[in-house]
Amino acid sequence: MPLTCAVVVVCAFALTCSPAAEAGKLVTVEAKRRTIDKQWKPYDTRLLEHLAGFTPKQVALSKYGGLKDATVEATGFFHTRKIDGRWWLVDPQGCLFLTVGVCSVSTNPTERGRNALYERFSDEAGWSHATNAMLWEMGYNTLGCWSQWEKFMATEPRLPYTTQLNFMSSYGKIRGGTYQKPGHTGYPNDCIFVFDPEFATFCERHARELLLATKDDPYLLGHFSDNEMPFRHDLLDRYLSLDQSDPGHLAAKKWCAENGVDKGPKGFTTRDRAAFIEFVAATYFCTVSQAIKRADPNHLYLGSRFHGSDLTCAAVWKGAGPYVDAIAVNYYGAGHPTPNT
């Protein structure tokens, strides 16, 4: 696996008591653990200043936000590099890069949101320049997933950005059978359509249409292919319970026959289930990765944002590993460093 990159995303928070950090006390942050929560709750929160032995210092940065004093060979695009046994992101100038980004940096499309934007910033250009300056000042160096990066192309210094390509969810809208779940797309029996004969062709076309405009942009960090795909522990049972004419059912049945897997009176073994999960993951990541790399050989493929049970499922990581440049993790419910960090 080229690179494992854990990304902590804080969806919504408000700092209300920062002076306490100077006195060695925890600060209070009002947060929602889930976007669907109605109430904001206060949480005691540690900052970097609370870590033993931590001394803040000014760090020289490249125009992309990379570490100017830690450099390797430049390629003109973001890439990965293993240095002394550790994988790093590297910016286009060859500076080692720690991506610190905010998801969904965008305007509010409602009438009330538009009115507030024009009242405060005059226009969208004013909003993007003010937002860009604020993010750099707060220590961010990336526009995270679902951000309106197109609105920031004229800002200086530019923020690197990522894209969300939605291969499977876009294919599902054409095929039918998907539905909306909080934060991601739902699929029948939580079975993605990776075994549909038409899926690979769709991915090739989808990638060509979406990546032409950005394939030469050095500020593009990389691509996400989808969000929070379902890789359930009982995925084999789920595929076999699909309609007998469904490509997913047929693929699972064929896989069982080719691998000598028999459910038996006690059900499938843990090893059988894990092997099938790896097979499904490998099929998905191989298909979308090939489409991305053919349309855009310059940029990183960042996976599909693992979460939940994926974080402890080795089979999912093994399936994805050969085909991704980095793996992003959605790690919820932890908004600050632990005392032993």
ABEGO torsion letter per residue (X at the ends): XABBBBBBBBABBBBABAAAAAAGBBBBBBBBABAABABBBBBBBBBAAABBGBBBBBBBBBAAGBBAABBBBBAGBBBBBBBGGBBBBBBAAGBBBBBBBBBGBBBBABAAAAAAAAAAAGBAAAAAAAAAAAAAAAGBABBBBGBBAAAAAABOBBBBBBBBAGAAAAAAAAAEGBBBBBGBBBBBGGBBAAABAAAAAAAAAAAAAAAAAAAABAABAEBBABBGBBBBAAAAAAAAABBAABAAAAAAAAAAAAAGBBAEAAEBBAAAAAAAAAAAAAAAAAAAAAAAAAABAABBBAEAGBBEAAAABAAAAAAAAAABABBBBBBBGBABBBAAX
